[in-house]
């Protein structure tokens, strides 16, 4: 007879799955109630960690774009490939932050935040680069806000200047969709299921 991975008691009847572990029905019910009770706290922590992941991703992309801000035309094919890798790295940082902060829970709110933070990290990385190209110009709040708006609109307006830039827009939206999918809700506790012994018997009969 199987035993509960949480309390160690035997499982004579139905059971739950906590991640990959088998737990008894009382422990499964308790874990579900604990998850509901702490949901708000985990949600806010997930949003915070996703935001921090986005900030780190912004720094990563800013560093990469700053490195290729000069005349490196002979490296452009490599830069295009590396830029997509950087996009994925930024997305992973946001998703890992969302999942880590929420204790692996995820959810619709975290999906929305992860998608937004990914887009912001990928687009706002150009703000310091644009400001650095304005030597001697006072960085007033109005100027900074105008640059921020320009950076947010950049992936779209760049397509109007050169149709080939649509590949960058597609890559950004691919990463946004990836962030949305990566922060989806995960069932940490699932069930109830039939007795573990019955489950094994069923699989044996199928074999």
FISENU-359701 format. One line per field, with one value per residue (C-alpha): residue number from 1; residue in one letter; x, y, z. Coordinates in pm, 1 decimal, always signed. Last residue first. Layout:
<rs>
pos	NUM/...
code	A/...
X	X/...
Y	Y/...
Z	Z/...
</rs>
This chain:
<rs>
pos	207/206/205/204/203/202/201/200/199/198/197/196/195/194/193/192/191/190/189/188/187/186/185/184/183/182/181/180/179/178/177/176/175/174/173/172/171/170/169/168/167/166/165/164/163/162/161/160/159/158/157/156/155/154/153/152/151/150/149/148/147/146/145/144/143/142/141/140/139/138/137/136/135/134/133/132/131/130/129/128/127/126/125/124/123/122/121/120/119/118/117/116/115/114/113/112/111/110/109/108/107/106/105/104/103/102/101/100/99/98/97/96/95/94/93/92/91/90/89/88/87/86/85/84/83/82/81/80/79/78/77/76/75/74/73/72/71/70/69/68/67/66/65/64/63/62/61/60/59/58/57/56/55/54/53/52/51/50/49/48/47/46/45/44/43/42/41/40/39/38/37/36/35/34/33/32/31/30/29/28/27/26/25/24/23/22/21/20/19/18/17/16/15/14/13/12/11/10/9/8/7/6/5/4/3/2/1
code	X/X/X/X/X/X/X/X/X/X/X/X/X/X/X/X/X/X/X/X/X/X/X/X/X/X/X/X/X/X/X/X/X/X/X/X/X/X/X/X/X/X/X/X/X/X/X/X/X/X/X/X/X/X/X/X/X/X/X/X/X/X/X/X/X/X/X/X/X/X/X/X/X/X/X/X/X/X/X/X/X/X/X/X/X/X/X/X/X/X/X/X/X/X/X/X/X/X/X/X/X/X/X/X/X/X/X/X/X/X/X/X/X/X/X/X/X/X/X/X/X/X/X/X/X/X/X/X/X/X/X/X/X/X/X/X/X/X/X/X/X/X/X/X/X/X/X/X/X/X/X/X/X/X/X/X/X/X/X/X/X/X/X/X/X/X/X/X/X/X/X/X/X/X/X/X/X/X/X/X/X/X/X/X/X/X/X/X/X/X/X/X/X/X/X/X/X/X/X/X/X/X/X/X/X/X/X
X	+10.9/-335.7/-407.5/-86.1/-179.3/-519.3/-366.7/-121.8/-406.4/-608.4/-312.7/-280.4/-644.5/-856.8/-772.4/-859.1/-695.6/-431.4/-201.7/+62.2/-163.1/+36.7/-114.1/+43.5/+358.2/+541.3/+253.3/+231.1/+611.2/+625.1/+353.4/+557.5/+868.8/+693.0/+563.0/+918.9/+1043.9/+760.0/+844.8/+1210.8/+1120.4/+898.7/+1217.2/+1245.3/+961.8/+1187.3/+1065.6/+706.0/+838.2/+1048.8/+730.3/+595.9/+901.1/+978.6/+645.3/+770.6/+1108.4/+946.1/+724.9/+1030.4/+1216.8/+927.3/+919.1/+1293.4/+1253.8/+967.3/+1151.7/+1448.8/+1766.4/+1946.1/+2097.1/+2476.2/+2524.1/+2204.3/+2318.1/+2344.7/+1971.2/+1895.8/+2111.3/+1962.7/+1610.1/+1692.4/+1645.3/+1286.4/+1172.9/+1284.6/+1228.4/+888.5/+773.0/+883.5/+728.9/+394.0/+390.4/+498.9/+234.3/-43.7/+67.0/+97.6/-262.6/-375.0/-198.2/+145.2/+173.2/+539.6/+595.6/+461.9/+800.1/+979.7/+723.2/+712.9/+1090.4/+1148.4/+906.8/+1077.9/+1430.9/+1320.8/+1181.4/+1502.1/+1709.8/+1483.4/+1526.8/+1902.6/+1909.5/+1721.5/+1984.9/+2262.6/+2131.5/+2102.6/+2443.4/+2605.8/+2469.0/+2566.1/+2928.6/+3087.7/+2873.4/+3025.5/+3021.1/+2927.5/+2606.9/+2683.5/+2807.2/+2535.3/+2273.6/+2408.2/+2436.0/+2084.2/+1954.8/+2105.1/+2002.9/+1643.6/+1653.6/+1758.8/+1471.5/+1232.2/+1347.2/+1286.9/+936.2/+872.4/+994.7/+755.3/+460.6/+529.9/+554.4/+219.2/+62.4/+223.4/+73.2/-269.3/-277.9/-182.0/-524.6/-603.5/-273.9/-320.1/-668.2/-529.9/-249.5/-501.4/-722.5/-420.6/-306.4/-651.3/-673.1/-333.7/-32.4/+143.5/+441.6/+501.1/+379.3/+139.9/-76.0/-391.5/-525.3/-833.0/-841.7/-616.0/-330.8/-97.1/+37.5/+373.8/+255.9/+368.2/+477.9/+161.1/+207.1/+132.7/+0.0
Y	-316.1/-166.6/-417.6/-317.0/+50.0/-16.5/-223.1/+57.8/+308.4/+76.2/+49.8/+426.8/+458.3/+669.7/+1034.2/+1351.3/+1540.2/+1798.8/+2004.7/+2228.3/+2296.2/+2536.3/+2861.3/+3013.6/+3222.7/+3049.6/+3089.4/+3465.8/+3499.9/+3302.2/+3522.3/+3832.0/+3663.8/+3594.3/+3951.4/+4080.1/+3849.5/+3956.3/+4322.0/+4252.8/+4071.4/+4364.7/+4570.8/+4459.2/+4699.0/+4994.5/+5331.6/+5223.1/+4907.4/+5117.1/+5289.9/+4964.4/+4839.9/+5201.5/+5291.8/+5210.0/+5369.3/+5688.7/+5709.5/+5670.4/+5934.2/+6178.1/+6103.1/+6172.2/+6501.2/+6616.9/+6512.6/+6726.9/+6563.8/+6886.5/+6857.4/+6885.5/+6543.6/+6391.5/+6049.4/+5934.0/+5996.8/+5757.5/+5482.4/+5536.2/+5490.3/+5196.6/+4934.0/+5057.1/+4827.0/+4480.8/+4537.6/+4696.9/+4413.1/+4150.1/+4339.5/+4353.8/+3981.0/+3884.2/+4111.8/+3961.3/+3606.2/+3692.7/+3809.8/+3496.2/+3252.6/+3129.0/+2894.1/+2795.4/+2955.7/+3286.4/+3456.9/+3173.6/+3147.8/+3520.1/+3557.5/+3258.3/+3410.3/+3750.9/+3610.2/+3367.4/+3651.8/+3854.3/+3548.9/+3484.6/+3839.9/+3813.5/+3503.6/+3702.0/+3976.2/+3718.8/+3606.8/+3962.2/+4051.1/+3760.8/+3886.3/+4244.9/+4165.0/+4320.3/+4629.5/+4689.8/+5069.2/+5158.4/+5086.2/+4712.7/+4705.0/+4947.8/+4712.2/+4422.8/+4623.7/+4760.9/+4409.1/+4274.5/+4580.6/+4544.1/+4173.8/+4262.3/+4507.6/+4247.2/+3989.5/+4246.5/+4303.1/+3927.1/+3902.8/+4177.0/+4027.4/+3684.5/+3836.5/+4003.1/+3675.9/+3472.8/+3703.5/+3697.6/+3316.3/+3244.4/+3119.3/+2945.8/+2757.1/+2663.8/+2528.5/+2316.6/+2185.7/+2089.1/+1901.8/+1711.1/+1632.3/+1496.8/+1297.2/+1133.9/+1258.9/+1123.4/+1327.5/+1456.9/+1814.2/+1745.3/+1464.6/+1372.5/+1042.2/+821.0/+514.7/+318.3/+569.9/+477.5/+759.4/+922.0/+1278.4/+1447.6/+1169.6/+976.4/+600.4/+342.7/+0.0
Z	-2109.8/-2064.7/-1787.9/-1613.3/-1637.6/-1479.2/-1199.6/-1125.3/-1097.4/-875.6/-638.7/-631.7/-514.9/-749.6/-803.3/-613.5/-761.3/-834.8/-614.9/-770.2/-1066.4/-1277.3/-1401.8/-1712.4/-1671.7/-1955.2/-2200.5/-2154.6/-2162.5/-2487.5/-2637.0/-2545.3/-2687.9/-3019.1/-3011.9/-2988.5/-3264.0/-3494.8/-3436.3/-3509.3/-3830.5/-3929.7/-3953.4/-4316.5/-4398.8/-4330.9/-4206.1/-4137.4/-3968.3/-3731.5/-3613.2/-3467.4/-3273.2/-3173.6/-3014.3/-2665.7/-2741.1/-2871.7/-2565.0/-2340.1/-2542.1/-2499.4/-2126.6/-2099.5/-2286.0/-2064.5/-1747.8/-1859.7/-1982.9/-2073.1/-2425.1/-2423.9/-2576.6/-2721.9/-2841.1/-2481.4/-2442.2/-2728.7/-2579.0/-2231.2/-2374.6/-2603.8/-2331.4/-2307.4/-2589.5/-2480.6/-2108.9/-2165.8/-2391.6/-2141.4/-1850.5/-2032.6/-2116.0/-1764.7/-1612.5/-1826.6/-1750.5/-1381.5/-1378.1/-1563.5/-1333.6/-1229.5/-930.9/-923.3/-583.1/-707.4/-685.9/-861.4/-1138.2/-1211.7/-1185.0/-1410.3/-1662.3/-1659.7/-1684.6/-1957.5/-2166.8/-2138.0/-2234.7/-2534.1/-2661.6/-2602.9/-2824.1/-3090.3/-3066.5/-3094.1/-3431.7/-3563.5/-3416.1/-3601.5/-3934.3/-3833.7/-3747.3/-4057.1/-4003.0/-3661.8/-3666.9/-3310.5/-3119.2/-3114.9/-2754.3/-2647.7/-2794.1/-2586.6/-2267.2/-2310.0/-2372.5/-2051.5/-1851.0/-1970.1/-1879.2/-1525.2/-1500.2/-1645.0/-1390.2/-1116.7/-1252.8/-1266.4/-906.0/-796.9/-987.6/-836.6/-490.2/-541.7/-654.5/-376.3/-115.7/-278.0/-307.3/+54.9/+168.8/-160.6/-156.1/+207.4/+129.7/-154.7/+68.3/+339.1/+92.1/-37.3/+315.9/+408.5/+80.2/+108.4/-82.7/-389.8/-504.4/-856.6/-795.0/-508.4/-644.0/-453.7/-320.9/-309.0/-88.4/+145.5/+147.6/+434.8/+651.9/+584.8/+649.0/+327.1/+92.1/+176.7/+174.4/-91.8/+0.0
</rs>
